[in-house]
Amino acid sequence: MSGKASLRIVELLERARIEGDWTHVSQYAEQLPREYTVLKFVSLGECLLEGQQNGKISYNTLHLAKDYISKALNGKTDREGQYYKEAMLLQAKTCYIQGRFQECLDTLERVDMESMRKDVLSFNASRALADAYVYKGMAMEYLKFVSNTNEDSGIEAIVDCYETAGNLGLELLNSISRSSLNLTLSGVLEIALLRSFLLQMSHGMVEKGLNRLRRILQTTDMPGSDTLRLTLSLTLGQVLLQGLPDNQWTPLVHRDTMSDTLTKRGRTTPTLKKYETVFCPCNKVEEALLTILIAQVLLYKEGCASVHQEDAAAYLAANKQAHQLLNMLVSLLAKYGQYRPLADIIEKFLKYSHDDEHICKQFGLSLISSEQHVRGAAVLQKCHDRKVDVSIALVLAQTYVRHLSRFTDAIKICEECLPYAEQPHARSRVLLYRGVAEAAICRSSRLREEQNLYNKRSIESFQKSYSLDPNCSLTWYHLALRLACVGEIKKAFRFAHKVEASPGVVDMVDVSHLLALVLSAQNKLEEALNMVTLTLLNYPDNLNLLITKVMLERQVHGGHHALITCKEVLLPLLERLGTSSSKEILDSTYLPYSDQWTSGKFQLTQWSDKVSTHTTASFTGSTIGTLPAESLCESIDSAIGCDQSNWGYQAEVWYTIADVFLSEEMISDAQKCVDEIKQLFPLSHLVSYMNARIRESEGNSKDAEQQYINAVTLTPHHVPSLVALGRLQIDLDKPILAEHYLAEATQLKPDEYEAWHHLGVLHQKQGSHKKAADCFLTALRFESSAPVRPYSVLKWKL
């Protein structure tokens, strides 16, 4: 073979070794002439050691590699001294693989690695030398562990080996960035970079370890280093989040603090990449988030590449790292309430791992947490259909009940996951959620049979939940609320008192509110007022509780005191709406409404256009709900019980003040309050209902009748309008129409005692004394257990 042909084969062989093309390495090595014996056997031995899949080397393969390396050492020539040193380094590697750590160190001592570093080496020789430093550090670390020596003794030497290997690896990365070849690094170099960092962190060298890893992340920003940067970013993010106390974190520095460490052995290392603008984290959380986001970008690129290349092993590795990354992202972003960016990040991972159950669950939970309830419920429903998970099923049921009003679907979910809830606590919680959904159907239903059915089912579910977990305060609260709704006041009071005595999951404001309503149902109005007053000391801005205080004061002390409390109701509302000088407005007037309290003063006219687009749709349905004839809100189905916009709060407050004004016969002021409601929701049935009450107070029965009819036309199931219209028909001597409206009111709401009372009056007027007596007794029974406000204003807690 001619000299040029031999050099060409050597060139192709070196290129194949650099690229890790071990199939061609063995082919080119067999073609080498006799004068390249050492290179031939070194290449064949390296091919056997490095070319195995998954890094697993069989005994026969290792034995054959040792034979090749021994032949290379026996065929030493002065011309091939560099390859001889590579053979020595490979022999040390085989000793380490066989577990002969001391022999590995002795072999490396004979190589004189320090002098070898000062020579100008090829890429393959530099890579072999870097690997040798890693094996030397791991061998020293193992022998130190076996010998049980002092914990800190010898750590500097071990870290020095890892740092040297890391520096050589960075040099190789620098050469990769300047080359067009498809170059690869050995996986042991990642071990060197990670082990040096972890050893420094575990032995108190926190600042040194952090600064080195930060420097490495900046210098490795080059082509071919994505996998390494991904591993380092995940490691640094995990340490910052889980393993580093806040007082040990050191801020980043702008000067080149690691230059001495990286160049002290006399070799040129990669320099920092220059950017026009650089973000410098100011605390540990910012740095952790930055490193995790860097890892997210790299992992997304790697995952998409594995899917495109149909590489199953790379796909599984990327999926495993995705789980680790998402767990860190969830713990960090959820802590600060950043759910929408979290959902956007997880959605990117679904492009290459859409079948992964864990990622799909995290995506659904992040969507729900970011208030994208429809999408989140759809994602979790698919996860539930694939595999039933009790925790996910409970979240899905909670979303259906609280945000989507899909009560039947929530019951179905609970029944499907009930057999999978093996622990008593889990079964109790599933039954509790099912009971809440059944109670919600009972509350929203207009059919008496359906109400009775789901009312019975909900109580049974709550009682089963209580029997499985008798110490759950959430179960006590819901059971007390449901028993109070069906008129079992004493049992409800007992359970509500248990919740108050053992605070836990349920907010104390809701428990105190429930107790106050139960006390008012027992005609203990002063005790209820005292409880509400004490609770407002801790929750002064709770609008729902303030309205209850207004109603109690009106019955205990009269409308005069209730009007004073209306100022307390308006103050938090004005602050929430951002009205300027609200305190000065309240202090400048005695009553909550006067000539100063006009629409211009509150600047409500400029808001009317903003709500005009959703006035009818949101308000006519259930934004404000149904109201009783002589009290406040009966059923604010989606206002007080759940989240409510400022417009709904404002309209309810104006209705409260108007109701108090009517009780004090201050008709003009009541009309002004109704006008404020009309500006917010001009097509609401409440506007017609309140105008009818005002016309009736003025003695204009004809206009009042028309306004009541308008209210019923807008909302046919508005019980207070039906009751008032029936009562007015009695006064107008229209018994047939009166009986029709009152009977319909009792069908819609069987415990409406005013409807039963007026039915009794109608029957008595017609001479049906027995029917009248039955109606009066029914009215008396319901009135004796009726609270000052309906229980529907309380929240369902999930």
C-alpha positions in Angstrom: 0.0 0.0 0.0 1.4 3.4 -1.0 2.1 6.1 1.6 -0.7 8.4 0.4 -3.2 5.5 0.6 -2.0 4.7 4.1 -2.3 8.4 5.2 -5.8 8.5 3.7 -6.9 5.4 5.7 -5.4 6.9 8.8 -7.3 10.2 8.2 -10.6 8.4 7.6 -10.0 6.3 10.7 -9.4 9.3 12.9 -12.5 11.0 11.5 -14.6 8.0 12.2 -13.3 7.8 15.8 -14.1 11.5 16.3 -17.6 11.1 15.1 -18.1 7.8 17.0 -18.8 5.8 13.8 -17.5 2.6 15.3 -18.7 0.4 12.4 -16.4 2.2 10.0 -13.6 2.4 12.7 -13.3 -1.4 12.7 -13.3 -1.5 8.9 -10.6 1.1 8.5 -8.5 -0.4 11.3 -8.3 -3.8 9.5 -7.0 -2.0 6.4 -4.1 -0.3 8.2 -0.6 -1.4 7.1 1.8 -3.1 9.5 3.6 0.1 10.5 0.4 1.3 12.2 0.0 -1.7 14.5 -0.5 0.3 17.7 -3.1 2.5 16.1 -4.9 -0.5 14.7 -5.2 -2.3 18.0 -6.0 0.9 19.9 -8.8 1.6 17.5 -10.1 -2.0 17.7 -10.0 -1.9 21.5 -11.7 1.5 21.7 -14.3 0.3 19.2 -15.3 -2.6 21.5 -15.3 -0.4 24.6 -17.2 2.6 23.2 -19.4 0.9 20.5 -21.7 -1.1 22.8 -25.3 0.0 23.0 -26.7 1.3 26.3 -23.1 1.3 27.6 -23.2 -2.4 28.6 -20.1 -4.4 27.9 -20.2 -8.2 28.1 -17.4 -10.3 29.6 -16.3 -11.6 26.3 -16.2 -8.2 24.7 -14.2 -6.8 27.6 -11.8 -9.7 27.4 -11.3 -9.2 23.7 -10.8 -5.4 24.1 -8.1 -6.1 26.7 -6.3 -8.4 24.3 -6.3 -5.7 21.6 -5.0 -3.1 24.1 -2.3 -5.5 25.3 -1.2 -6.1 21.7 -1.0 -2.3 21.3 1.2 -1.9 24.3 3.5 -4.8 23.2 3.9 -3.2 19.8 5.3 0.1 21.0 7.4 2.2 18.5 8.9 5.6 19.0 6.9 6.9 16.0 3.6 6.0 17.6 4.2 7.2 21.2 0.9 9.1 21.3 -1.1 6.1 20.5 0.8 4.1 23.1 -0.3 6.6 25.7 -3.9 6.2 24.5 -3.5 2.5 24.9 -2.4 3.0 28.5 -5.4 5.2 29.1 -7.7 2.6 27.6 -6.1 -0.1 29.8 -6.9 2.0 32.9 -10.5 2.2 31.7 -10.7 -1.6 31.5 -9.3 -1.9 35.0 -12.0 0.5 36.3 -14.7 -1.4 34.5 -13.5 -4.6 36.1 -13.5 -3.0 39.5 -9.8 -3.0 40.0 -9.6 0.6 41.1 -6.1 0.6 42.6 -4.7 -0.9 39.5 -6.5 1.8 37.5 -4.8 4.5 39.5 -1.4 2.8 39.2 -1.8 2.6 35.4 -2.6 6.3 35.2 0.4 7.2 37.3 2.7 5.6 34.8 1.1 7.6 31.9 2.2 11.0 33.5 -1.1 12.7 32.6 0.1 16.2 33.6 2.9 16.2 31.1 0.5 14.8 28.5 -1.8 17.8 29.0 1.0 20.2 28.0 1.5 18.4 24.6 -0.5 19.3 21.6 -2.9 16.4 21.4 -5.4 15.3 18.8 -9.1 15.4 19.5 -9.2 11.6 20.3 -6.2 11.8 22.6 -7.7 14.8 24.4 -11.0 13.0 24.8 -9.3 9.9 26.1 -7.3 12.0 28.6 -10.5 13.7 29.8 -12.1 10.3 30.3 -9.0 9.1 32.2 -9.3 12.0 34.6 -12.9 11.0 35.3 -12.1 7.4 35.9 -9.3 8.5 38.2 -11.6 10.7 40.2 -14.3 7.9 40.5 -11.7 5.4 41.5 -10.3 7.7 44.2 -13.8 8.4 45.4 -14.6 4.7 45.7 -11.4 3.8 47.5 -12.0 6.7 49.9 -15.5 5.4 50.6 -14.3 1.9 51.2 -11.4 2.9 53.5 -13.8 5.0 55.7 -11.3 7.8 56.0 -12.1 11.3 57.2 -15.0 12.8 55.2 -13.1 15.9 54.0 -9.7 14.3 53.4 -8.9 13.8 49.8 -11.9 15.6 48.5 -9.8 18.4 47.0 -7.9 15.9 44.9 -11.0 14.2 43.7 -12.7 17.5 42.8 -9.4 18.5 41.1 -9.6 15.4 38.9 -13.3 16.1 37.9 -12.5 19.8 37.3 -9.6 18.9 35.1 -11.7 16.5 33.1 -14.4 19.2 32.8 -12.0 21.7 31.6 -10.7 19.3 28.9 -14.3 18.7 28.0 -15.0 22.4 27.6 -11.9 22.6 25.3 -13.3 19.9 23.2 -16.7 21.6 23.0 -14.9 24.7 21.9 -13.2 22.7 19.1 -16.6 21.2 18.2 -18.1 24.7 17.7 -15.4 25.6 15.2 -15.8 22.4 13.2 -18.3 21.2 10.6 -17.9 17.6 11.7 -20.6 15.7 13.6 -18.5 15.4 16.8 -19.6 13.8 20.0 -18.4 13.7 23.6 -18.2 10.8 26.0 -20.9 10.6 28.5 -18.4 10.4 31.4 -17.6 14.1 30.9 -21.1 14.9 32.1 -20.3 12.9 35.2 -17.2 15.0 35.7 -19.1 18.2 35.5 -21.9 17.1 37.7 -19.8 15.2 40.3 -17.4 18.1 40.9 -20.4 20.4 41.5 -22.2 18.0 43.8 -19.1 17.2 45.8 -18.4 20.9 46.3 -22.0 21.5 47.4 -22.1 18.6 49.8 -18.8 19.6 51.5 -19.6 23.3 52.1 -18.0 24.8 49.0 -21.3 26.3 48.0 -20.1 29.5 46.4 -17.4 27.8 44.4 -19.7 25.1 43.2 -22.4 27.5 42.1 -20.0 29.8 40.3 -18.4 27.0 38.4 -21.7 25.5 37.2 -22.9 29.0 36.2 -19.7 29.5 34.2 -20.1 26.1 32.5 -23.6 26.9 31.5 -22.4 30.1 29.9 -19.5 28.6 28.1 -21.4 25.6 26.7 -23.8 27.7 24.7 -22.6 26.3 21.4 -23.7 23.8 18.8 -23.5 20.2 19.9 -23.8 20.9 23.6 -27.6 20.9 24.0 -27.7 17.5 25.9 -25.0 18.6 28.3 -26.6 22.0 28.9 -29.9 20.3 29.5 -28.5 18.0 32.1 -26.6 20.9 33.9 -29.6 23.2 33.8 -31.9 20.5 35.4 -29.2 19.8 38.0 -28.8 23.5 38.9 -32.5 24.1 39.0 -33.1 21.1 41.2 -30.4 22.2 43.7 -31.6 25.7 43.8 -35.2 24.6 44.5 -34.8 21.7 46.8 -31.2 21.5 48.2 -30.0 25.1 48.8 -31.1 27.2 51.7 -31.8 30.9 51.0 -29.0 32.1 53.2 -26.4 30.1 51.2 -27.3 31.5 47.8 -24.8 33.9 46.4 -25.6 36.4 43.7 -24.2 36.2 40.2 -21.1 38.3 39.5 -20.3 40.0 36.2 -16.6 39.6 36.3 -14.7 36.5 35.1 -14.4 34.8 38.5 -13.8 31.4 37.0 -11.0 32.3 34.6 -8.3 31.2 37.0 -10.0 27.9 37.7 -10.5 27.1 34.1 -7.0 28.1 32.9 -4.7 27.4 35.8 -3.4 24.3 34.1 -2.0 26.2 31.1 -4.6 25.5 28.4 -6.8 28.0 26.6 -10.5 27.4 27.5 -13.7 28.6 25.9 -14.6 32.2 26.7 -18.0 33.6 27.7 -20.4 34.3 24.9 -21.2 38.0 24.6 -24.7 39.3 24.4 -26.1 42.8 24.0 -28.5 42.5 26.9 -28.0 39.9 29.7 -30.6 39.2 32.4 -29.0 38.8 35.8 -31.1 37.0 38.5 -31.4 38.9 41.7 -32.5 36.0 44.0 -32.6 32.3 44.2 -36.1 32.0 42.7 -35.3 34.0 39.6 -32.1 32.0 39.0 -34.0 28.7 39.4 -36.7 29.8 37.1 -34.2 31.0 34.5 -32.3 27.6 34.5 -35.6 25.7 34.3 -36.8 27.7 31.3 -33.4 27.1 29.6 -33.9 23.4 30.2 -37.4 23.6 28.9 -36.3 25.1 25.6 -33.6 22.5 25.2 -35.8 19.6 26.2 -38.5 20.7 23.8 -36.0 20.7 21.0 -34.6 17.3 21.9 -38.1 15.8 22.4 -39.2 16.9 19.0 -36.0 15.7 17.4 -36.5 12.2 19.0 -40.0 12.0 17.6 -38.9 13.1 14.1 -36.1 10.6 14.0 -38.3 7.9 15.6 -35.7 7.2 18.2 -37.5 5.3 21.0 -34.6 5.4 23.5 -34.1 9.2 23.0 -37.9 9.7 23.3 -38.1 7.8 26.6 -35.1 9.8 28.0 -36.7 13.1 26.9 -40.0 12.0 28.5 -38.3 11.2 31.8 -36.6 14.5 31.9 -39.8 16.2 31.0 -41.4 14.7 34.1 -38.6 16.0 36.2 -38.7 19.4 34.6 -42.5 19.8 34.9 -42.4 18.8 38.6 -40.0 21.6 39.2 -42.0 24.1 37.1 -45.2 23.2 38.9 -43.6 23.6 42.4 -42.1 27.0 41.4 -44.8 28.6 39.3 -47.7 27.4 41.3 -46.1 28.8 44.4 -46.4 32.3 42.9 -49.7 31.7 41.1 -48.3 31.8 37.6 -50.6 29.1 36.2 -51.2 30.5 32.7 -47.5 30.5 31.7 -47.3 27.0 33.2 -50.1 25.9 31.0 -48.5 27.3 27.9 -45.2 25.6 28.7 -46.8 22.2 29.3 -48.8 22.5 26.1 -45.6 22.6 24.1 -44.5 19.3 25.6 -47.8 17.7 24.5 -46.7 18.1 20.9 -44.4 15.2 21.3 -45.8 13.4 24.3 -49.5 13.8 24.0 -50.1 10.2 25.3 -48.2 10.7 28.5 -50.6 10.5 31.4 -48.6 12.6 33.8 -48.1 15.5 31.4 -51.8 15.5 30.4 -52.8 15.6 34.1 -50.5 18.5 34.8 -51.8 20.3 31.7 -55.4 19.9 32.8 -54.7 21.1 36.3 -52.7 24.1 35.1 -55.6 25.1 32.8 -58.1 24.9 35.6 -55.8 26.8 37.9 -55.5 29.5 35.2 -59.4 29.7 35.1 -59.6 28.0 31.7 -62.2 25.7 33.1 -63.7 24.4 29.9 -60.4 23.3 28.3 -59.1 22.0 31.6 -62.2 19.9 32.3 -62.0 18.4 28.7 -58.3 17.4 29.3 -59.0 15.9 32.7 -62.0 14.1 31.3 -59.8 12.4 28.8 -57.4 11.4 31.5 -60.3 10.0 33.6 -61.6 8.0 30.6 -58.1 6.4 30.1 -57.5 5.6 33.7 -59.5 6.4 36.9 -57.6 8.4 39.4 -59.5 9.5 42.5 -57.6 12.8 43.0 -58.1 13.8 39.3 -61.7 12.7 39.5 -62.3 15.0 42.5 -60.7 17.9 40.8 -62.9 17.3 37.7 -66.1 17.0 39.8 -65.2 20.2 41.6 -64.8 22.0 38.3 -68.1 20.7 37.1 -69.9 21.9 40.2 -68.2 25.2 40.9 -67.5 26.6 37.4 -69.4 24.8 34.7 -72.7 23.9 36.5 -72.6 20.4 35.1 -73.9 18.7 38.2 -75.1 15.5 36.5 -71.6 14.9 35.1 -70.1 15.6 38.5 -72.3 12.9 40.0 -71.3 10.5 37.3 -67.6 11.1 37.8 -68.0 10.5 41.6 -69.9 7.3 41.1 -67.3 6.0 38.6 -64.4 6.7 40.9 -66.1 5.5 44.1 -65.0 1.8 43.7 -61.4 2.9 43.3 -61.4 4.9 46.5 -60.0 2.3 48.9 -59.1 4.4 51.9 -62.0 5.6 54.1 -60.9 9.2 53.8 -60.9 9.0 50.0 -64.4 7.4 49.9 -65.6 10.0 52.3 -64.4 12.8 50.1 -65.9 11.2 47.0 -69.3 10.9 48.7 -69.0 14.5 49.9 -68.5 15.8 46.4 -71.4 13.7 45.1 -73.6 15.1 47.9 -72.6 18.7 46.9 -73.5 18.0 43.3 -76.8 16.5 44.3 -77.6 19.5 46.5 -76.8 21.8 43.7 -79.3 20.0 41.5 -81.8 20.3 44.3 -81.2 24.0 44.5 -81.5 24.7 40.8 -84.4 22.4 40.0 -87.9 23.8 39.6 -89.7 20.4 39.9 -90.8 19.4 43.3 -90.3 15.7 42.7 -86.8 16.3 41.5 -86.1 18.5 44.5 -87.3 15.9 46.9 -85.3 13.2 45.2 -82.0 15.0 45.1 -82.5 16.5 48.5 -82.8 13.0 50.0 -79.8 11.7 48.0 -77.6 14.6 49.1 -78.4 14.1 52.8 -77.7 10.4 52.4 -74.4 11.1 50.7 -73.3 13.5 53.4 -74.3 11.1 56.1 -72.3 8.3 54.5 -69.4 10.6 54.2 -69.7 11.5 57.9 -69.8 7.8 58.9 -66.6 7.1 57.0 -64.7 10.2 58.3 -66.4 11.6 61.4 -63.7 14.1 62.0 -63.9 16.0 58.7 -65.0 19.6 59.3 -65.9 20.0 55.6 -68.4 17.2 55.9 -69.9 18.8 59.1 -70.3 22.1 57.3 -72.1 20.6 54.3 -74.3 18.4 56.5 -75.3 21.3 58.7 -76.1 23.4 55.6 -78.2 20.7 54.0 -80.1 19.9 57.3 -80.8 23.6 57.7 -82.2 23.8 54.2 -84.7 21.0 55.0 -85.7 22.5 58.3 -83.9 20.3 60.8 -82.5 23.3 62.7 -81.3 21.6 65.9 -79.2 19.0 64.1 -77.9 21.7 61.8 -76.9 23.9 64.7 -75.1 21.0 66.4 -73.0 20.2 63.3 -72.3 23.9 62.6 -71.2 24.4 66.2 -68.8 21.4 65.8 -67.2 23.1 62.8 -66.8 26.4 64.7 -65.1 24.5 67.6 -62.6 22.8 65.3 -61.5 25.3 62.6 -59.8 23.7 59.6 -60.7 23.5 55.9 -63.8 25.7 56.1 -63.5 29.5 56.4 -64.7 30.7 59.7 -66.6 33.5 58.1 -68.9 30.9 56.3 -69.3 28.9 59.5 -70.2 32.0 61.6 -72.6 33.1 58.9 -74.3 29.7 58.9 -74.6 29.7 62.7 -76.1 33.2 62.5 -78.7 32.1 60.0 -79.5 29.0 62.0 -80.0 31.2 65.1 -82.2 33.5 63.2 -84.3 30.5 62.1 -84.7 29.7 65.9 -85.9 33.3 66.4 -82.7 34.2 68.3 -82.2 37.4 66.4 -80.1 39.2 69.0 -77.7 36.3 69.4 -77.4 36.1 65.6 -76.7 39.8 65.4 -74.0 39.6 68.0 -72.3 36.7 66.2 -72.4 38.6 62.9 -71.0 41.7 64.6 -68.1 39.7 66.1 -67.3 38.0 62.9 -67.2 41.3 61.0 -64.4 42.5 63.3 -62.2 39.9 61.6 -63.8 40.2 58.2 -64.9 43.8 57.8 -65.1 43.8 54.0 -67.3 40.7 53.7 -70.2 42.1 51.8 -72.4 39.0 52.2 -72.1 39.2 56.0 -72.7 42.9 56.0 -76.0 42.5 54.2 -77.0 39.9 56.7 -76.2 42.4 59.5 -78.5 44.9 57.8 -81.4 42.5 57.8 -80.9 41.5 61.4 -80.6 45.1 62.6 -83.8 46.0 60.7 -85.7 43.3 62.6 -84.0 43.8 66.0 -83.4 47.6 66.1 -85.5 48.9 63.2 -84.7 50.4 59.9 -82.9 53.5 61.4 -80.0 51.4 62.6 -80.0 49.4 59.4 -79.5 52.5 57.4 -76.4 53.3 59.4 -75.0 49.9 58.6 -75.7 50.5 54.9 -72.8 52.9 55.0 -70.6 50.0 56.1 -71.9 48.0 53.2 -71.2 50.8 50.7 -67.6 51.6 51.8 -65.9 48.3 50.8 -67.9 48.4 47.5 -66.7 51.9 46.7 -63.2 50.9 47.5 -63.5 47.8 45.3 -64.8 49.8 42.4 -62.1 52.4 42.8 -64.3 55.4 43.5 -62.2 58.3 44.7 -62.9 60.0 48.0 -65.3 57.3 49.1 -64.7 57.9 52.8 -65.3 61.6 52.4 -68.6 60.9 50.7 -69.7 58.5 53.4 -68.7 61.0 56.2 -70.5 63.9 54.6 -74.0 62.3 54.8 -76.1 60.6 57.4 -78.1 58.4 55.1 -76.6 56.1 52.5 -78.5 58.1 49.8 -79.1 61.8 49.5 -78.8 64.5 47.0 -75.0 64.0 47.1 -75.3 60.3 46.3 -76.3 60.7 42.7 -75.2 58.7 39.7 -72.8 61.5 38.8 -71.2 61.3 42.2 -70.6 57.6 41.9 -69.8 57.9 38.2 -72.1 55.0 37.4 -73.2 56.4 34.0 -69.8 55.9 32.5 -70.0 52.2 33.4 -73.4 51.5 32.0 -72.0 51.2 28.5 -69.5 48.6 29.6 -72.1 46.3 31.0 -74.7 46.8 28.3 -73.2 44.0 26.2 -73.9 41.4 28.8 -76.7 42.9 30.8 -79.6 40.7 29.7 -77.6 37.5 29.3 -75.8 37.6 32.6 -78.3 39.2 34.9 -81.6 37.8 33.7 -80.3 34.2 34.1 -78.9 34.0 37.6 -76.4 36.8 38.2 -78.5 38.3 41.0 -81.0 35.5 41.5 -84.4 35.4 43.1 -85.4 37.8 45.9 -88.1 37.4 48.6 -90.9 40.0 49.0 -89.9 41.4 52.4 -86.2 40.6 52.7 -83.0 40.4 50.6 -81.6 37.9 48.2 -83.1 34.5 48.4 -81.0 32.7 45.9 -78.0 34.4 44.4 -77.1 31.2 42.7 -73.9 32.5 41.0 -73.3 35.7 42.8 -72.7 35.5 46.5 -72.3 31.7 46.6 -69.6 31.8 43.9 -67.5 34.4 42.2 -69.3 37.6 41.4 -68.5 40.7 39.3 -68.4 44.1 40.8 -71.6 44.9 38.9 -73.5 42.2 40.6 -72.3 43.3 44.0 -73.2 46.8 43.3 -76.7 46.0 42.2 -77.3 43.8 45.2 -76.1 46.6 47.6 -78.5 49.1 45.9 -81.3 46.6 46.3 -80.5 46.1 50.0 -80.6 49.9 50.6 -83.8 50.2 48.6 -85.4 47.4 50.6 -84.6 49.2 53.9 -85.9 52.5 52.5 -89.2 50.9 51.6 -89.5 49.4 55.1 -89.0 53.0 56.5 -91.5 54.4 53.9 -88.8 56.5 52.3 -90.1 56.0 48.8 -88.2 58.7 46.9 -84.8 57.4 48.2 -85.8 53.8 47.4 -86.7 54.9 43.8 -83.2 56.4 43.4 -81.6 53.1 44.5 -83.8 51.3 41.9 -82.6 53.7 39.3 -79.0 52.8 40.1 -79.9 49.1 39.5 -81.6 50.0 36.3 -78.4 51.7 35.0 -76.5 48.5 35.6 -79.1 46.0 34.4 -81.9 47.8 32.6 -83.7 44.5 31.5 -83.6 42.8 34.8 -86.7 41.4 36.4 -85.5 43.0 39.7 -86.0 46.4 38.3 -89.7 45.7 37.5 -90.2 43.9 40.8 -88.8 46.9 42.9 -90.7 49.4 40.8 -93.9 47.4 41.5 -93.3 47.5 45.2 -92.7 51.2 45.1 -95.9 51.8 43.0 -97.8 49.6 45.5 -96.4 51.7 48.4 -97.7 54.8 46.6 -101.2 53.2 46.3 -101.0 52.8 42.5 -102.2 49.1 42.3 -102.8 49.1 38.6 -99.2 50.2 37.7 -97.9 47.8 40.4 -99.8 44.9 38.8 -98.3 45.7 35.4 -94.8 45.9 36.8 -95.2 42.5 38.6 -96.4 41.0 35.4 -93.4 42.4 33.6 -91.1 40.8 36.2 -92.8 37.4 35.8 -92.6 37.7 32.1 -88.9 38.3 32.2 -88.3 35.5 34.8 -91.2 33.1 35.1 -89.7 31.4 38.1 -89.2 34.5 40.2 -91.1 33.4 43.3 -91.3 36.9 45.1 -93.0 38.4 42.0 -95.5 35.5 41.9 -96.3 35.9 45.6 -96.7 39.7 45.3 -98.8 39.3 42.2 -101.1 36.8 43.9 -101.5 39.0 47.0 -102.3 41.9 44.8 -104.9 39.9 42.9 -106.6 39.1 46.2 -106.8 42.9 47.0 -108.2 43.5 43.4 -110.8 40.7 44.0 -109.5 38.4 41.3 -109.5 35.0 43.2 -108.8 32.8 40.2 -105.7 34.7 39.1 -104.6 35.0 42.7 -104.9 31.2 43.3 -103.0 30.5 40.1 -100.0 32.7 41.0 -99.8 31.6 44.6 -100.1 27.9 43.7 -97.4 28.3 41.1 -95.2 29.9 43.8 -95.7 27.0 46.2 -94.8 24.6 43.4 -91.6 26.4 42.7 -90.7 26.9 46.3 -92.6 24.7 48.7 -91.2 26.4 51.9 -92.4 29.9 50.8 -94.5 30.7 53.8 -95.9 34.0 52.5 -97.4 32.2 49.5 -99.1 29.7 51.9 -100.3 32.5 54.1 -101.9 34.4 51.2 -103.4 31.1 50.0 -105.0 30.8 53.4 -106.3 34.3 53.2 -107.8 33.6 49.8 -109.5 30.3 51.0 -110.8 32.0 54.1 -112.2 34.8 51.9 -113.9 32.2 49.8 -115.3 30.4 52.8 -113.1 27.3 52.6 -112.1 27.4 56.2 -110.5 23.9 56.3 -108.2 24.6 53.4 -107.5 28.0 54.9 -106.5 26.4 58.2 -104.2 23.9 56.5 -102.5 26.7 54.6 -102.1 28.8 57.7 -100.6 25.9 59.6 -98.2 25.2 56.7 -97.2 28.9 56.6 -96.7 28.9 60.4 -94.5 25.7 60.2 -92.3 27.1 57.5 -92.1 30.6 59.0 -90.9 29.2 62.4 -87.8 27.7 60.8 -87.2 30.4 58.2 -83.9 32.3 58.5 -83.5 36.0 58.1 -81.8 35.3 54.7 -82.0 32.1 52.7 -79.2 29.5 53.1 -78.5 29.7 49.4 -76.4 32.8 50.0 -73.8 30.5 51.7 -71.0 28.9 49.7 -70.6 25.3 48.9 -67.0 24.5 50.0 -65.0 22.0 47.9 
